Amino acid sequence: MAQLEKSTAHRLLQRLEEERMLVRDPGLRGYRLGPLLYELGLAALPETNLRELSHPALQALARGSGDMAFLVVRSGFESVCVDRIAGNFAIQTMTQGVGDRHPLGVGAGGLAILAALSEADARIVATAVGPQLRRYRLTEKQLRERVEATRASGLALDEGSAALDVTALGRAVRDRSGAPVAAVFVASIKSRMTEARRREVDKRLLACVAAIEAALPH
């Protein structure tokens, strides 16, 4: 591109940005690889996909916790639910269905992914999703505070922003390079998620994440 006319190069960069293959980084006065390339990388996992790889571990999480277990992946500035499995507790919380999308940072899964991003990427996402947060009873400031709390503990906690009277706990799933490719979370009615139960669920989340990450291709 260095040999192109400046105006031509600028138009190409704009088009790549529109297609989400590049993201402008004001702090560096340049561009970074965009979310579409990230999604294409996920789709290129050899011979199988993340949902299939994760399904046995997600089943174990639902069975062990008794509650609904979810797998979400990142799609640009959103999280997308790609799998959910019901537990055996009498009340199951259907906070998301397969294919449902939320702004990244909303819900325990999306929050876990957002908090696992670099600070620069997390700032870009928070600014991008800011206008959508009102319908989730959130502000950009509150979202940033939740990101910091999640980074401090490693555990994403959502109390009612994705669904009223529902508490959800989530953890990020990272690929071999350390990038957050997905998240798993467990959701239950608020009264069920006592402090003791949160600790128990988190142990199961950690086991689920470890099993998924171990199954990812090298």
C-alpha positions as CSV (number, residue, x, y, z in Angstrom):
1,M,0.0,0.0,0.0
2,A,3.1,2.3,0.4
3,Q,3.3,2.6,-3.3
4,L,-0.3,3.7,-3.7
5,E,-1.5,7.3,-4.1
6,K,-2.3,8.7,-0.7
7,S,-6.0,9.3,-1.6
8,T,-6.3,5.7,-2.9
9,A,-4.7,4.3,0.2
10,H,-7.1,6.4,2.3
11,R,-10.1,5.0,0.5
12,L,-8.9,1.4,0.9
13,L,-8.4,2.0,4.6
14,Q,-11.8,3.5,5.0
15,R,-13.4,0.5,3.2
16,L,-11.5,-2.0,5.3
17,E,-12.7,-0.1,8.4
18,E,-16.3,-0.2,7.2
19,E,-16.0,-3.9,6.7
20,R,-14.7,-4.2,10.3
21,M,-11.3,-5.7,9.0
22,L,-9.5,-2.7,10.5
23,V,-10.2,-0.5,13.6
24,R,-8.9,3.0,13.9
25,D,-6.8,3.6,17.0
26,P,-6.8,7.3,17.9
27,G,-4.1,6.8,20.5
28,L,-1.6,5.4,18.0
29,R,-2.9,7.5,15.1
30,G,-3.1,4.3,13.0
31,Y,-5.1,1.1,12.6
32,R,-5.3,-2.3,14.2
33,L,-6.8,-5.6,13.0
34,G,-10.6,-5.5,13.3
35,P,-13.2,-7.8,14.7
36,L,-14.1,-9.4,11.3
37,L,-10.6,-10.9,11.0
38,Y,-11.1,-12.2,14.6
39,E,-14.4,-13.8,13.6
40,L,-12.9,-15.3,10.5
41,G,-10.1,-16.8,12.6
42,L,-12.7,-18.5,14.9
43,A,-14.5,-19.9,11.8
44,A,-11.2,-21.3,10.6
45,L,-10.7,-23.6,13.5
46,P,-9.6,-26.9,11.9
47,E,-12.2,-29.6,11.4
48,T,-14.5,-28.6,14.2
49,N,-15.9,-25.5,15.8
50,L,-15.9,-23.9,19.2
51,R,-19.4,-25.0,20.0
52,E,-18.7,-28.6,19.4
53,L,-15.4,-28.5,21.3
54,S,-17.1,-26.8,24.3
55,H,-20.3,-28.8,24.4
56,P,-19.1,-31.7,26.7
57,A,-17.6,-29.3,29.2
58,L,-20.8,-27.1,29.1
59,Q,-22.9,-30.2,29.7
60,A,-20.8,-31.0,32.8
61,L,-21.2,-27.4,34.0
62,A,-25.0,-27.5,33.7
63,R,-25.2,-31.0,35.3
64,G,-22.9,-30.1,38.2
65,S,-24.4,-26.6,38.9
66,G,-28.0,-27.6,38.3
67,D,-28.5,-24.3,36.5
68,M,-28.6,-23.1,32.9
69,A,-25.2,-23.0,31.4
70,F,-24.3,-20.8,28.4
71,L,-21.5,-20.4,25.8
72,V,-21.1,-17.0,24.1
73,V,-18.6,-15.8,21.6
74,R,-17.5,-12.4,20.5
75,S,-18.8,-10.9,17.3
76,G,-17.4,-7.4,16.8
77,F,-18.8,-5.3,19.6
78,E,-21.4,-7.9,20.6
79,S,-21.5,-11.3,22.3
80,V,-23.5,-14.0,20.6
81,C,-25.0,-17.1,22.4
82,V,-24.0,-20.2,20.5
83,D,-25.0,-22.9,23.0
84,R,-27.1,-23.3,26.2
85,I,-27.8,-26.4,28.3
86,A,-30.4,-26.7,31.1
87,G,-29.5,-28.1,34.5
88,N,-31.8,-30.0,36.8
89,F,-32.9,-27.3,39.2
90,A,-36.7,-26.7,39.2
91,I,-36.4,-23.1,38.0
92,Q,-34.3,-22.6,34.8
93,T,-33.4,-19.0,33.7
94,M,-33.7,-18.6,30.0
95,T,-31.7,-15.4,29.9
96,Q,-30.4,-16.0,26.3
97,G,-31.3,-18.2,23.4
98,V,-28.9,-19.5,20.8
99,G,-28.3,-16.7,18.3
100,D,-29.2,-13.9,20.8
101,R,-26.9,-10.9,20.7
102,H,-26.0,-8.3,23.3
103,P,-23.6,-5.4,23.4
104,L,-20.2,-6.7,24.6
105,G,-20.1,-6.2,28.4
106,V,-23.8,-6.8,29.0
107,G,-24.4,-10.1,30.8
108,A,-21.8,-12.2,32.6
109,G,-20.5,-13.8,29.4
110,G,-20.0,-10.5,27.5
111,L,-18.6,-8.9,30.6
112,A,-16.0,-11.7,31.0
113,I,-14.9,-11.3,27.4
114,L,-14.7,-7.5,27.6
115,A,-12.7,-7.6,30.8
116,A,-10.2,-10.1,29.2
117,L,-9.4,-7.7,26.3
118,S,-6.5,-5.3,26.4
119,E,-7.2,-2.0,28.0
120,A,-7.0,-0.2,24.6
121,D,-9.5,-2.7,23.0
122,A,-11.8,-2.5,26.0
123,R,-11.9,1.3,25.8
124,I,-12.8,1.1,22.1
125,V,-15.6,-1.4,22.8
126,A,-17.0,0.6,25.8
127,T,-17.2,3.7,23.7
128,A,-18.9,1.9,20.8
129,V,-21.6,0.2,22.9
130,G,-22.1,3.2,25.2
131,P,-25.3,4.5,23.3
132,Q,-27.0,1.1,23.7
133,L,-26.4,0.7,27.4
134,R,-29.4,2.7,28.6
135,R,-31.9,-0.1,27.7
136,Y,-29.9,-2.4,30.0
137,R,-30.1,0.2,32.8
138,L,-26.3,0.8,32.6
139,T,-24.0,3.7,31.9
140,E,-20.6,3.7,30.3
141,K,-19.1,4.6,33.7
142,Q,-20.8,1.6,35.4
143,L,-19.6,-0.7,32.6
144,R,-16.0,0.4,33.1
145,E,-16.4,-0.2,36.8
146,R,-17.7,-3.7,36.2
147,V,-14.8,-4.4,33.9
148,E,-12.3,-3.3,36.6
149,A,-14.1,-5.5,39.2
150,T,-14.0,-8.4,36.8
151,R,-10.3,-8.0,36.1
152,A,-9.6,-7.9,39.9
153,S,-11.4,-11.1,40.7
154,G,-11.3,-12.9,37.3
155,L,-15.0,-13.6,37.7
156,A,-17.7,-11.7,35.9
157,L,-20.8,-11.0,37.9
158,D,-24.1,-9.7,36.4
159,E,-27.0,-8.9,38.7
160,G,-30.1,-8.1,36.7
161,S,-28.8,-6.1,33.7
162,A,-29.3,-8.9,31.2
163,A,-32.5,-10.2,32.9
164,L,-34.4,-9.0,36.0
165,D,-34.0,-10.9,39.2
166,V,-31.3,-13.1,37.7
167,T,-27.7,-13.4,38.8
168,A,-25.1,-14.8,36.5
169,L,-21.4,-15.7,36.9
170,G,-19.1,-16.0,34.0
171,R,-15.4,-16.6,33.0
172,A,-13.6,-16.0,29.7
173,V,-12.2,-18.7,27.5
174,R,-8.8,-17.9,26.0
175,D,-7.1,-19.4,22.9
176,R,-3.5,-20.6,22.9
177,S,-2.3,-17.1,22.3
178,G,-4.2,-15.8,25.4
179,A,-6.9,-14.0,23.4
180,P,-10.5,-14.2,24.8
181,V,-12.4,-16.2,22.2
182,A,-15.5,-16.9,24.2
183,A,-17.0,-17.1,27.7
184,V,-19.1,-19.6,29.7
185,F,-21.6,-18.5,32.3
186,V,-24.2,-19.9,34.7
187,A,-27.4,-18.0,35.4
188,S,-29.9,-18.6,38.2
189,I,-32.6,-16.8,40.2
190,K,-31.1,-14.2,42.5
191,S,-32.3,-15.8,45.7
192,R,-30.4,-19.0,44.8
193,M,-27.0,-17.3,44.2
194,T,-25.8,-16.9,47.8
195,E,-22.2,-16.2,48.5
196,A,-21.5,-19.8,49.3
197,R,-23.2,-20.9,46.1
198,R,-21.2,-18.4,44.0
199,R,-18.0,-19.9,45.2
200,E,-19.2,-23.3,44.3
201,V,-20.4,-22.2,40.9
202,D,-17.1,-20.5,40.2
203,K,-15.1,-23.7,40.9
204,R,-17.3,-25.4,38.3
205,L,-16.7,-22.5,35.9
206,L,-13.0,-22.8,36.3
207,A,-13.1,-26.5,35.6
208,C,-15.3,-25.9,32.5
209,V,-12.9,-23.2,31.1
210,A,-9.9,-25.4,31.7
211,A,-11.6,-28.3,29.9
212,I,-12.5,-26.1,26.9
213,E,-9.1,-24.5,26.7
214,A,-7.4,-27.9,26.8
215,A,-9.6,-29.0,23.9
216,L,-8.7,-26.1,21.7
217,P,-6.3,-26.9,18.8
218,H,-2.7,-25.9,19.0
